């Protein structure tokens, strides 16, 4: 009798425990909507979801949610309509485990006003240093860029001595077609014509509007951005930065392809040669640091993925 009573109590409280589980939307890339009754509403960061929430994901779209209770982060990329519970089950336990301290930091950044302030910096914008996304990470990021971009005239051991002055600036290495490009992560990109939906080739017509499509073939969540440099040294950061440099909107889940359709950019109307460099990291960095003259100091580095292409406007 006692065992039956305990079983009855467990059954009574089970629905309460299921509905108590919630997830906070951390990142949305592409087209993702949620079912609010009969209406489909665009999904945005900060939204609280339950296991029963139904999501509709477009192609090459991604949504990442935080499970504060269990200190986990889940990324969904399966196109179609699914409940959150179904999406999590399909991951088969493949979640990013986070420390309670880091979870608190991420949620604090997510709900800060600075997370909504976006800009395409044309000058250097240094975010406030924090325990997790610090200015030291930015320096490690720049140093590894220098290591991964080696000119033909540099000795093979330059990667171990990047603390010394280089024969050419990082900017010069990026735009020099003779520069050997290495990468720590298997990441690739394409520029997609907004009109035709097809990838751009090397030759681009003036005033062509396009967007960035990124493929992440690694087992890691990666934060990405793209630097555009012309032959005169003019720079443009393709994806906007949030003032807090949380980079949540720049996240590409593991083993996925996502398109940043909501951030199109336009090539100029004058003849030019544009070098576009994709940059990818496991931890958020202030990508706007590349807008200033890039210099390296110290000896430590961090893993960085890069992919480079040249486009000729004429």
FIDRENLO-846516 format. One record per residue (C-alpha): residue number from 1; residue in three letters; x, y, z. Coordinates in nm, 4 decimals, always signed. Each point is the difference from the previous one (the first is absolute). Example, Ala and Ser with C-alpha at 12.3 -4.5 7.8 and 13.67 -1.06 7.14 Angstrom:
BEGIN
<r i="1" aa="ala" px="+1.2300" py="-0.4500" pz="+0.7800"/>
<r i="2" aa="ser" px="+0.1370" py="+0.3440" pz="-0.0660"/>
END
This chain:
BEGIN
<r i="1" aa="unk" px="+0.0000" py="+0.0000" pz="+0.0000"/>
<r i="2" aa="unk" px="+0.2832" py="+0.2363" pz="+0.0927"/>
<r i="3" aa="unk" px="+0.1804" py="-0.0694" pz="-0.3283"/>
<r i="4" aa="unk" px="-0.3177" py="+0.0701" pz="-0.1948"/>
<r i="5" aa="unk" px="-0.0396" py="+0.3317" pz="+0.1818"/>
<r i="6" aa="unk" px="+0.3581" py="+0.1000" pz="-0.0862"/>
<r i="7" aa="unk" px="-0.0585" py="-0.0942" pz="-0.3639"/>
<r i="8" aa="unk" px="-0.3166" py="+0.2092" pz="-0.0078"/>
<r i="9" aa="unk" px="+0.1852" py="+0.3014" pz="+0.1421"/>
<r i="10" aa="unk" px="+0.2758" py="-0.0385" pz="-0.2596"/>
<r i="11" aa="unk" px="-0.2544" py="-0.0100" pz="-0.2808"/>
<r i="12" aa="unk" px="-0.1705" py="+0.3107" pz="+0.1367"/>
<r i="13" aa="unk" px="+0.3237" py="+0.2003" pz="+0.0144"/>
<r i="14" aa="unk" px="+0.1488" py="-0.1282" pz="-0.3258"/>
<r i="15" aa="unk" px="-0.1867" py="+0.2493" pz="-0.2244"/>
<r i="16" aa="unk" px="+0.1093" py="+0.2825" pz="+0.2286"/>
<r i="17" aa="unk" px="+0.3641" py="-0.1025" pz="-0.0276"/>
<r i="18" aa="unk" px="-0.0260" py="-0.0225" pz="-0.3784"/>
<r i="19" aa="unk" px="-0.1528" py="+0.3445" pz="-0.0395"/>
<r i="20" aa="unk" px="+0.2543" py="+0.1443" pz="+0.2444"/>
<r i="21" aa="unk" px="+0.2784" py="-0.0652" pz="-0.2536"/>
<r i="22" aa="unk" px="+0.0732" py="+0.3061" pz="-0.2120"/>
<r i="23" aa="unk" px="+0.2568" py="+0.1150" pz="-0.2538"/>
<r i="24" aa="unk" px="+0.1268" py="+0.3493" pz="-0.0808"/>
<r i="25" aa="unk" px="+0.0617" py="+0.0872" pz="-0.3652"/>
<r i="26" aa="unk" px="+0.3653" py="+0.1014" pz="-0.0285"/>
<r i="27" aa="unk" px="+0.0498" py="+0.0351" pz="-0.3752"/>
<r i="28" aa="unk" px="-0.2126" py="+0.0043" pz="-0.3152"/>
<r i="29" aa="unk" px="+0.1521" py="-0.0022" pz="-0.3483"/>
<r i="30" aa="unk" px="-0.2168" py="-0.0122" pz="-0.3095"/>
<r i="31" aa="unk" px="-0.3766" py="-0.0511" pz="+0.0070"/>
<r i="32" aa="unk" px="-0.1440" py="-0.1575" pz="+0.3155"/>
<r i="33" aa="unk" px="-0.3580" py="+0.0395" pz="+0.1235"/>
<r i="34" aa="unk" px="-0.1967" py="-0.1342" pz="+0.2966"/>
<r i="35" aa="unk" px="-0.3655" py="-0.0981" pz="+0.0219"/>
<r i="36" aa="unk" px="-0.1909" py="+0.2452" pz="+0.2173"/>
<r i="37" aa="unk" px="-0.3403" py="-0.1632" pz="-0.0159"/>
<r i="38" aa="unk" px="-0.0906" py="-0.0017" pz="-0.3691"/>
<r i="39" aa="unk" px="+0.2427" py="+0.2812" pz="-0.0832"/>
<r i="40" aa="unk" px="+0.3632" py="-0.0392" pz="-0.1084"/>
<r i="41" aa="unk" px="+0.2187" py="+0.2602" pz="+0.1708"/>
<r i="42" aa="unk" px="+0.3688" py="+0.0740" pz="-0.0806"/>
<r i="43" aa="unk" px="+0.2207" py="-0.1466" pz="+0.2712"/>
<r i="44" aa="unk" px="+0.2365" py="+0.2423" pz="+0.1716"/>
<r i="45" aa="unk" px="+0.2735" py="-0.0301" pz="+0.2628"/>
<r i="46" aa="unk" px="-0.1163" py="+0.0134" pz="+0.3653"/>
<r i="47" aa="unk" px="-0.3244" py="-0.1846" pz="-0.0782"/>
<r i="48" aa="unk" px="-0.0830" py="-0.2675" pz="+0.2572"/>
<r i="49" aa="unk" px="-0.0984" py="-0.3379" pz="-0.1457"/>
<r i="50" aa="unk" px="-0.1459" py="-0.3175" pz="+0.1482"/>
<r i="51" aa="unk" px="+0.0504" py="-0.3582" pz="-0.1233"/>
<r i="52" aa="unk" px="-0.3437" py="+0.0237" pz="-0.1636"/>
<r i="53" aa="unk" px="+0.0762" py="+0.3209" pz="-0.1943"/>
<r i="54" aa="unk" px="-0.0251" py="-0.0630" pz="-0.3743"/>
<r i="55" aa="unk" px="+0.2722" py="+0.1554" pz="-0.2168"/>
<r i="56" aa="unk" px="+0.0138" py="+0.0394" pz="-0.3766"/>
<r i="57" aa="unk" px="+0.3548" py="+0.0171" pz="-0.1377"/>
<r i="58" aa="unk" px="+0.0751" py="+0.1136" pz="-0.3524"/>
<r i="59" aa="unk" px="+0.2800" py="-0.1447" pz="-0.2116"/>
<r i="60" aa="unk" px="+0.3537" py="+0.1025" pz="+0.1018"/>
<r i="61" aa="unk" px="-0.1366" py="+0.1380" pz="+0.3265"/>
<r i="62" aa="unk" px="+0.0990" py="-0.0690" pz="+0.3589"/>
<r i="63" aa="unk" px="-0.1219" py="+0.0656" pz="+0.3512"/>
<r i="64" aa="unk" px="+0.2032" py="-0.0527" pz="+0.3164"/>
<r i="65" aa="unk" px="-0.1649" py="-0.0220" pz="+0.3418"/>
<r i="66" aa="unk" px="+0.1301" py="-0.0044" pz="+0.3557"/>
<r i="67" aa="unk" px="-0.1181" py="-0.2440" pz="+0.2656"/>
<r i="68" aa="unk" px="+0.0917" py="+0.1939" pz="+0.3142"/>
<r i="69" aa="unk" px="-0.1243" py="-0.2723" pz="+0.2344"/>
<r i="70" aa="unk" px="+0.2360" py="-0.2637" pz="-0.1410"/>
<r i="71" aa="unk" px="+0.2732" py="+0.2386" pz="-0.1244"/>
<r i="72" aa="unk" px="-0.0237" py="-0.1134" pz="-0.3621"/>
<r i="73" aa="unk" px="-0.0180" py="+0.1658" pz="-0.3406"/>
<r i="74" aa="unk" px="-0.1878" py="-0.1594" pz="-0.2918"/>
<r i="75" aa="unk" px="+0.0142" py="+0.0957" pz="-0.3685"/>
<r i="76" aa="unk" px="-0.2748" py="-0.0935" pz="-0.2465"/>
<r i="77" aa="unk" px="+0.0405" py="+0.0085" pz="-0.3786"/>
<r i="78" aa="unk" px="-0.2564" py="-0.2533" pz="-0.1293"/>
<r i="79" aa="unk" px="-0.2334" py="+0.1725" pz="-0.2506"/>
<r i="80" aa="unk" px="-0.3728" py="-0.0416" pz="+0.0536"/>
<r i="81" aa="unk" px="-0.2385" py="+0.0167" pz="+0.2943"/>
<r i="82" aa="unk" px="+0.0959" py="-0.1734" pz="+0.3243"/>
<r i="83" aa="unk" px="-0.0575" py="+0.0353" pz="+0.3738"/>
<r i="84" aa="unk" px="+0.2973" py="+0.0956" pz="+0.2145"/>
<r i="85" aa="unk" px="-0.0193" py="-0.3405" pz="+0.1699"/>
<r i="86" aa="unk" px="+0.0209" py="-0.1780" pz="-0.3367"/>
<r i="87" aa="unk" px="+0.2949" py="+0.2122" pz="-0.1107"/>
<r i="88" aa="unk" px="+0.1885" py="-0.0719" pz="+0.3221"/>
<r i="89" aa="unk" px="-0.0718" py="-0.3722" pz="-0.0294"/>
<r i="90" aa="unk" px="+0.1334" py="-0.0010" pz="-0.3559"/>
<r i="91" aa="unk" px="+0.3341" py="+0.1322" pz="+0.1270"/>
<r i="92" aa="unk" px="+0.0476" py="-0.3269" pz="+0.1926"/>
<r i="93" aa="unk" px="+0.1681" py="+0.1687" pz="+0.2935"/>
<r i="94" aa="unk" px="+0.2235" py="+0.2156" pz="-0.2187"/>
<r i="95" aa="unk" px="-0.0067" py="+0.3198" pz="+0.2044"/>
<r i="96" aa="unk" px="+0.2637" py="+0.2499" pz="+0.1058"/>
<r i="97" aa="unk" px="+0.0588" py="-0.0218" pz="+0.3750"/>
<r i="98" aa="unk" px="+0.0580" py="+0.3328" pz="+0.1724"/>
<r i="99" aa="unk" px="+0.1072" py="+0.0965" pz="+0.3479"/>
<r i="100" aa="unk" px="-0.2556" py="+0.1666" pz="+0.2256"/>
<r i="101" aa="unk" px="+0.2237" py="+0.3073" pz="+0.0105"/>
<r i="102" aa="unk" px="+0.0177" py="+0.0222" pz="-0.3779"/>
<r i="103" aa="unk" px="-0.3756" py="-0.0520" pz="-0.0298"/>
<r i="104" aa="unk" px="-0.0545" py="+0.2957" pz="+0.2341"/>
<r i="105" aa="unk" px="+0.2346" py="+0.2139" pz="-0.2094"/>
<r i="106" aa="unk" px="-0.1646" py="-0.0954" pz="-0.3310"/>
<r i="107" aa="unk" px="-0.3511" py="+0.0688" pz="+0.1295"/>
<r i="108" aa="unk" px="+0.1095" py="+0.3331" pz="+0.1479"/>
<r i="109" aa="unk" px="+0.1507" py="+0.1042" pz="-0.3340"/>
<r i="110" aa="unk" px="-0.3051" py="-0.1239" pz="-0.1878"/>
<r i="111" aa="unk" px="-0.2371" py="+0.2152" pz="+0.2028"/>
<r i="112" aa="unk" px="+0.2212" py="+0.3096" pz="+0.0042"/>
<r i="113" aa="unk" px="-0.1028" py="+0.3000" pz="-0.2081"/>
<r i="114" aa="unk" px="+0.3351" py="-0.0152" pz="-0.1824"/>
<r i="115" aa="unk" px="-0.0927" py="-0.3364" pz="-0.1544"/>
<r i="116" aa="unk" px="-0.2566" py="+0.1789" pz="-0.2172"/>
<r i="117" aa="unk" px="+0.2269" py="+0.2850" pz="-0.1127"/>
<r i="118" aa="unk" px="+0.1398" py="-0.1080" pz="-0.3355"/>
<r i="119" aa="unk" px="+0.2400" py="+0.1817" pz="-0.2283"/>
<r i="120" aa="unk" px="+0.2258" py="-0.0576" pz="-0.2997"/>
<r i="121" aa="unk" px="+0.3097" py="+0.1674" pz="+0.1461"/>
<r i="122" aa="unk" px="+0.2137" py="+0.2057" pz="-0.2346"/>
<r i="123" aa="unk" px="+0.2386" py="+0.0843" pz="+0.2809"/>
<r i="124" aa="unk" px="+0.1379" py="-0.2097" pz="+0.2801"/>
<r i="125" aa="unk" px="-0.2621" py="-0.0746" pz="+0.2678"/>
<r i="126" aa="unk" px="+0.1435" py="-0.1659" pz="+0.3086"/>
<r i="127" aa="unk" px="-0.2570" py="-0.1602" pz="+0.2288"/>
<r i="128" aa="unk" px="+0.0372" py="-0.0040" pz="+0.3768"/>
<r i="129" aa="unk" px="+0.2205" py="-0.2836" pz="+0.1194"/>
<r i="130" aa="unk" px="-0.1701" py="-0.2785" pz="+0.1966"/>
<r i="131" aa="unk" px="+0.1083" py="-0.3193" pz="+0.1715"/>
<r i="132" aa="unk" px="-0.1099" py="-0.2031" pz="-0.3032"/>
<r i="133" aa="unk" px="+0.0210" py="+0.2245" pz="-0.3061"/>
<r i="134" aa="unk" px="+0.3113" py="+0.1935" pz="+0.0868"/>
<r i="135" aa="unk" px="+0.2340" py="+0.2265" pz="-0.1924"/>
<r i="136" aa="unk" px="+0.2658" py="-0.2704" pz="+0.0382"/>
<r i="137" aa="unk" px="-0.2118" py="-0.2253" pz="-0.2240"/>
<r i="138" aa="unk" px="+0.0022" py="+0.2739" pz="-0.2616"/>
<r i="139" aa="unk" px="+0.3804" py="+0.0093" pz="+0.0055"/>
<r i="140" aa="unk" px="+0.0229" py="-0.3800" pz="-0.0259"/>
<r i="141" aa="unk" px="-0.2367" py="+0.0147" pz="-0.2969"/>
<r i="142" aa="unk" px="+0.2125" py="+0.2591" pz="-0.1872"/>
<r i="143" aa="unk" px="+0.3215" py="-0.1859" pz="+0.0691"/>
<r i="144" aa="unk" px="-0.1392" py="-0.3244" pz="-0.1425"/>
<r i="145" aa="unk" px="-0.1165" py="+0.1838" pz="-0.3129"/>
<r i="146" aa="unk" px="+0.3625" py="+0.0974" pz="-0.0558"/>
<r i="147" aa="unk" px="+0.1091" py="-0.3612" pz="+0.0540"/>
<r i="148" aa="unk" px="-0.2529" py="-0.1331" pz="-0.2504"/>
<r i="149" aa="unk" px="+0.0907" py="+0.2514" pz="-0.2708"/>
<r i="150" aa="unk" px="+0.3523" py="-0.0673" pz="-0.1218"/>
<r i="151" aa="unk" px="+0.1604" py="+0.1821" pz="-0.2944"/>
<r i="152" aa="unk" px="+0.2333" py="-0.1805" pz="-0.2370"/>
<r i="153" aa="unk" px="+0.2938" py="+0.2170" pz="+0.1130"/>
<r i="154" aa="unk" px="-0.0359" py="-0.0934" pz="+0.3664"/>
<r i="155" aa="unk" px="+0.1989" py="-0.2864" pz="+0.1561"/>
<r i="156" aa="unk" px="-0.1899" py="-0.3183" pz="+0.0840"/>
<r i="157" aa="unk" px="+0.0550" py="+0.0519" pz="+0.3736"/>
<r i="158" aa="unk" px="-0.1762" py="+0.3397" pz="+0.0003"/>
<r i="159" aa="unk" px="-0.2958" py="-0.1576" pz="+0.1783"/>
<r i="160" aa="unk" px="+0.2212" py="-0.0589" pz="+0.3020"/>
<r i="161" aa="unk" px="+0.1441" py="+0.3517" pz="-0.0013"/>
<r i="162" aa="unk" px="-0.2933" py="+0.2256" pz="-0.0765"/>
<r i="163" aa="unk" px="+0.0908" py="+0.2127" pz="+0.3006"/>
<r i="164" aa="unk" px="+0.2651" py="+0.1674" pz="-0.2170"/>
<r i="165" aa="unk" px="-0.0845" py="+0.2675" pz="-0.2601"/>
<r i="166" aa="unk" px="-0.1341" py="-0.1565" pz="-0.3217"/>
<r i="167" aa="unk" px="+0.1216" py="+0.0942" pz="-0.3464"/>
<r i="168" aa="unk" px="-0.3561" py="+0.0943" pz="-0.0959"/>
<r i="169" aa="unk" px="-0.3104" py="+0.1036" pz="+0.1874"/>
<r i="170" aa="unk" px="-0.2845" py="-0.2441" pz="+0.0611"/>
<r i="171" aa="unk" px="-0.2137" py="+0.2095" pz="-0.2360"/>
<r i="172" aa="unk" px="+0.2601" py="-0.0352" pz="-0.2753"/>
<r i="173" aa="unk" px="+0.0150" py="-0.3741" pz="+0.0541"/>
<r i="174" aa="unk" px="-0.3775" py="-0.0282" pz="-0.0304"/>
<r i="175" aa="unk" px="-0.0211" py="+0.1758" pz="-0.3383"/>
<r i="176" aa="unk" px="+0.3155" py="-0.1624" pz="-0.1466"/>
<r i="177" aa="unk" px="-0.1024" py="-0.2980" pz="-0.2158"/>
<r i="178" aa="unk" px="+0.3459" py="-0.1514" pz="+0.0582"/>
<r i="179" aa="unk" px="-0.0685" py="-0.0324" pz="+0.3730"/>
<r i="180" aa="unk" px="-0.0378" py="-0.3576" pz="+0.1200"/>
<r i="181" aa="unk" px="-0.3220" py="-0.0370" pz="+0.2006"/>
<r i="182" aa="unk" px="-0.0325" py="-0.2641" pz="+0.2736"/>
<r i="183" aa="unk" px="-0.2944" py="-0.0595" pz="+0.2315"/>
<r i="184" aa="unk" px="-0.0667" py="-0.1615" pz="+0.3377"/>
<r i="185" aa="unk" px="-0.3644" py="-0.0789" pz="-0.0819"/>
<r i="186" aa="unk" px="-0.1643" py="-0.1460" pz="-0.3088"/>
<r i="187" aa="unk" px="-0.2192" py="+0.2968" pz="-0.0939"/>
<r i="188" aa="unk" px="-0.1006" py="+0.1223" pz="-0.3451"/>
<r i="189" aa="unk" px="-0.2224" py="+0.2736" pz="-0.1358"/>
<r i="190" aa="unk" px="-0.1816" py="+0.1165" pz="-0.3099"/>
<r i="191" aa="unk" px="-0.1474" py="+0.3354" pz="-0.0936"/>
<r i="192" aa="unk" px="-0.3552" py="-0.0500" pz="-0.1269"/>
<r i="193" aa="unk" px="-0.1564" py="+0.2407" pz="-0.2498"/>
<r i="194" aa="unk" px="-0.3165" py="+0.1443" pz="+0.1579"/>
<r i="195" aa="unk" px="-0.1715" py="+0.0121" pz="-0.3412"/>
<r i="196" aa="unk" px="+0.0851" py="-0.3402" pz="-0.1477"/>
<r i="197" aa="unk" px="+0.0646" py="-0.2002" pz="+0.3170"/>
<r i="198" aa="unk" px="+0.3169" py="-0.1371" pz="-0.1622"/>
<r i="199" aa="unk" px="+0.3604" py="+0.0201" pz="+0.1269"/>
<r i="200" aa="unk" px="+0.2063" py="+0.2873" pz="-0.1419"/>
<r i="201" aa="unk" px="+0.3030" py="-0.0826" pz="-0.2081"/>
<r i="202" aa="unk" px="+0.3264" py="+0.1930" pz="-0.0086"/>
<r i="203" aa="unk" px="-0.1381" py="+0.2770" pz="-0.2226"/>
<r i="204" aa="unk" px="-0.2766" py="+0.2112" pz="+0.1520"/>
<r i="205" aa="unk" px="-0.2175" py="+0.2608" pz="-0.1687"/>
<r i="206" aa="unk" px="-0.0056" py="+0.3465" pz="+0.1637"/>
<r i="207" aa="unk" px="-0.2638" py="+0.0536" pz="+0.2705"/>
<r i="208" aa="unk" px="-0.0585" py="-0.3732" pz="+0.0456"/>
<r i="209" aa="unk" px="-0.1876" py="-0.0763" pz="+0.3229"/>
<r i="210" aa="unk" px="+0.0872" py="-0.3262" pz="+0.1735"/>
<r i="211" aa="unk" px="+0.0036" py="-0.1805" pz="+0.3337"/>
<r i="212" aa="unk" px="+0.2399" py="-0.2315" pz="+0.1818"/>
<r i="213" aa="unk" px="-0.0475" py="-0.3784" pz="+0.0175"/>
<r i="214" aa="unk" px="+0.2322" py="-0.1832" pz="+0.2427"/>
<r i="215" aa="unk" px="+0.0672" py="-0.3738" pz="+0.0298"/>
<r i="216" aa="unk" px="+0.1448" py="-0.1281" pz="+0.3271"/>
<r i="217" aa="unk" px="+0.1351" py="-0.3543" pz="-0.0403"/>
<r i="218" aa="unk" px="+0.1335" py="-0.0249" pz="+0.3545"/>
<r i="219" aa="unk" px="-0.1445" py="-0.1444" pz="+0.3222"/>
<r i="220" aa="unk" px="+0.0112" py="+0.3456" pz="+0.1617"/>
<r i="221" aa="unk" px="-0.2366" py="+0.2948" pz="+0.0188"/>
<r i="222" aa="unk" px="+0.1816" py="+0.2822" pz="-0.1775"/>
<r i="223" aa="unk" px="-0.0451" py="+0.3776" pz="+0.0035"/>
<r i="224" aa="unk" px="+0.0707" py="+0.1551" pz="-0.3388"/>
<r i="225" aa="unk" px="+0.0429" py="+0.3290" pz="-0.1787"/>
<r i="226" aa="unk" px="+0.1449" py="+0.1169" pz="-0.3296"/>
<r i="227" aa="unk" px="+0.2469" py="+0.2737" pz="-0.0818"/>
<r i="228" aa="unk" px="-0.0055" py="+0.1729" pz="-0.3404"/>
<r i="229" aa="unk" px="+0.3206" py="+0.1821" pz="-0.1046"/>
<r i="230" aa="unk" px="+0.0619" py="+0.1682" pz="-0.3348"/>
<r i="231" aa="unk" px="+0.3374" py="+0.0769" pz="-0.1616"/>
<r i="232" aa="unk" px="+0.0037" py="+0.3486" pz="+0.1564"/>
<r i="233" aa="unk" px="-0.0275" py="-0.1472" pz="+0.3481"/>
<r i="234" aa="unk" px="-0.3613" py="+0.1041" pz="+0.0588"/>
<r i="235" aa="unk" px="-0.1721" py="-0.2413" pz="+0.2388"/>
<r i="236" aa="unk" px="-0.3562" py="-0.1074" pz="+0.0670"/>
<r i="237" aa="unk" px="-0.1264" py="-0.2475" pz="+0.2602"/>
<r i="238" aa="unk" px="-0.2786" py="-0.1872" pz="-0.1798"/>
<r i="239" aa="unk" px="-0.2045" py="-0.1152" pz="+0.3010"/>
<r i="240" aa="unk" px="-0.0911" py="+0.2536" pz="+0.2704"/>
<r i="241" aa="unk" px="+0.1373" py="-0.0167" pz="+0.3535"/>
<r i="242" aa="unk" px="-0.2051" py="+0.0428" pz="+0.3138"/>
<r i="243" aa="unk" px="+0.1365" py="+0.2545" pz="+0.2487"/>
<r i="244" aa="unk" px="+0.0547" py="-0.2730" pz="+0.2603"/>
<r i="245" aa="unk" px="+0.1978" py="-0.2106" pz="-0.2523"/>
<r i="246" aa="unk" px="-0.1950" py="-0.3079" pz="+0.1108"/>
<r i="247" aa="unk" px="-0.0080" py="-0.1178" pz="-0.3663"/>
<r i="248" aa="unk" px="-0.3139" py="-0.2086" pz="+0.0647"/>
<r i="249" aa="unk" px="-0.1457" py="+0.1045" pz="-0.3363"/>
<r i="250" aa="unk" px="+0.3176" py="-0.1196" pz="-0.1764"/>
<r i="251" aa="unk" px="-0.0195" py="-0.3623" pz="+0.1130"/>
<r i="252" aa="unk" px="+0.0199" py="-0.2891" pz="-0.2472"/>
<r i="253" aa="unk" px="-0.0824" py="-0.3405" pz="+0.1566"/>
<r i="254" aa="unk" px="+0.2233" py="-0.3030" pz="-0.0462"/>
<r i="255" aa="unk" px="-0.0284" py="-0.1920" pz="-0.3281"/>
<r i="256" aa="unk" px="-0.2430" py="+0.2465" pz="-0.1558"/>
<r i="257" aa="unk" px="-0.0456" py="+0.2592" pz="-0.2733"/>
<r i="258" aa="unk" px="-0.1745" py="+0.3277" pz="+0.0806"/>
<r i="259" aa="unk" px="-0.0739" py="+0.3086" pz="-0.2067"/>
<r i="260" aa="unk" px="+0.0075" py="+0.3544" pz="+0.1371"/>
<r i="261" aa="unk" px="-0.2775" py="+0.1217" pz="-0.2300"/>
<r i="262" aa="unk" px="-0.1037" py="+0.2791" pz="+0.2354"/>
<r i="263" aa="unk" px="+0.3423" py="+0.1651" pz="-0.0336"/>
<r i="264" aa="unk" px="+0.0476" py="+0.0558" pz="-0.3764"/>
<r i="265" aa="unk" px="+0.2748" py="+0.2243" pz="-0.1306"/>
<r i="266" aa="unk" px="+0.0597" py="+0.1693" pz="-0.3336"/>
<r i="267" aa="unk" px="+0.3153" py="+0.0197" pz="-0.2121"/>
<r i="268" aa="unk" px="+0.0937" py="+0.3484" pz="-0.1207"/>
<r i="269" aa="unk" px="-0.0542" py="+0.1478" pz="-0.3436"/>
<r i="270" aa="unk" px="+0.3691" py="+0.0693" pz="-0.0717"/>
<r i="271" aa="unk" px="+0.2491" py="-0.2568" pz="-0.1341"/>
<r i="272" aa="unk" px="+0.1833" py="-0.1647" pz="+0.2884"/>
<r i="273" aa="unk" px="+0.1523" py="-0.3198" pz="+0.1331"/>
<r i="274" aa="unk" px="-0.1567" py="-0.1050" pz="+0.3301"/>
<r i="275" aa="unk" px="+0.1543" py="-0.2550" pz="+0.2362"/>
<r i="276" aa="unk" px="-0.2529" py="-0.1620" pz="+0.2326"/>
<r i="277" aa="unk" px="+0.1331" py="-0.1929" pz="+0.2977"/>
<r i="278" aa="unk" px="-0.2278" py="-0.2203" pz="+0.2111"/>
<r i="279" aa="unk" px="+0.1086" py="-0.0215" pz="+0.3660"/>
<r i="280" aa="unk" px="-0.1290" py="-0.2646" pz="+0.2444"/>
<r i="281" aa="unk" px="+0.0705" py="-0.0570" pz="+0.3706"/>
<r i="282" aa="unk" px="-0.1327" py="-0.2217" pz="+0.2802"/>
<r i="283" aa="unk" px="-0.0207" py="+0.2856" pz="+0.2504"/>
<r i="284" aa="unk" px="-0.1486" py="+0.3462" pz="-0.0611"/>
<r i="285" aa="unk" px="+0.2504" py="+0.2672" pz="-0.1012"/>
<r i="286" aa="unk" px="-0.0453" py="+0.3630" pz="-0.0935"/>
<r i="287" aa="unk" px="+0.0286" py="-0.0477" pz="-0.3768"/>
<r i="288" aa="unk" px="-0.0010" py="+0.3788" pz="-0.0417"/>
<r i="289" aa="unk" px="+0.3626" py="-0.0052" pz="+0.1164"/>
<r i="290" aa="unk" px="+0.0929" py="-0.0762" pz="-0.3638"/>
<r i="291" aa="unk" px="-0.1240" py="+0.3455" pz="-0.1007"/>
<r i="292" aa="unk" px="+0.3076" py="+0.1589" pz="+0.1588"/>
<r i="293" aa="unk" px="+0.3521" py="-0.0588" pz="-0.1327"/>
<r i="294" aa="unk" px="+0.0619" py="-0.3603" pz="+0.1054"/>
<r i="295" aa="unk" px="+0.3049" py="-0.0544" pz="+0.2199"/>
<r i="296" aa="unk" px="+0.1089" py="-0.3037" pz="+0.1997"/>
<r i="297" aa="unk" px="+0.1625" py="-0.0261" pz="+0.3410"/>
<r i="298" aa="unk" px="+0.0936" py="-0.2839" pz="+0.2322"/>
<r i="299" aa="unk" px="+0.0387" py="-0.3666" pz="-0.0818"/>
<r i="300" aa="unk" px="-0.3291" py="-0.1728" pz="+0.0826"/>
<r i="301" aa="unk" px="-0.2678" py="-0.0738" pz="-0.2603"/>
<r i="302" aa="unk" px="-0.3494" py="-0.1450" pz="-0.0261"/>
<r i="303" aa="unk" px="-0.1462" py="-0.2255" pz="-0.2733"/>
<r i="304" aa="unk" px="-0.1421" py="+0.1996" pz="-0.2918"/>
<r i="305" aa="unk" px="-0.1669" py="-0.1164" pz="-0.3179"/>
<r i="306" aa="unk" px="+0.0405" py="+0.2080" pz="-0.3167"/>
<r i="307" aa="unk" px="-0.1064" py="-0.0218" pz="-0.3621"/>
<r i="308" aa="unk" px="+0.0933" py="+0.2555" pz="-0.2671"/>
<r i="309" aa="unk" px="-0.1308" py="+0.0925" pz="-0.3440"/>
<r i="310" aa="unk" px="+0.0629" py="+0.2799" pz="-0.2507"/>
<r i="311" aa="unk" px="-0.2765" py="+0.1812" pz="-0.1884"/>
<r i="312" aa="unk" px="+0.0508" py="+0.2379" pz="-0.2934"/>
<r i="313" aa="unk" px="-0.2566" py="+0.2702" pz="-0.0578"/>
<r i="314" aa="unk" px="-0.0070" py="+0.1299" pz="-0.3602"/>
END
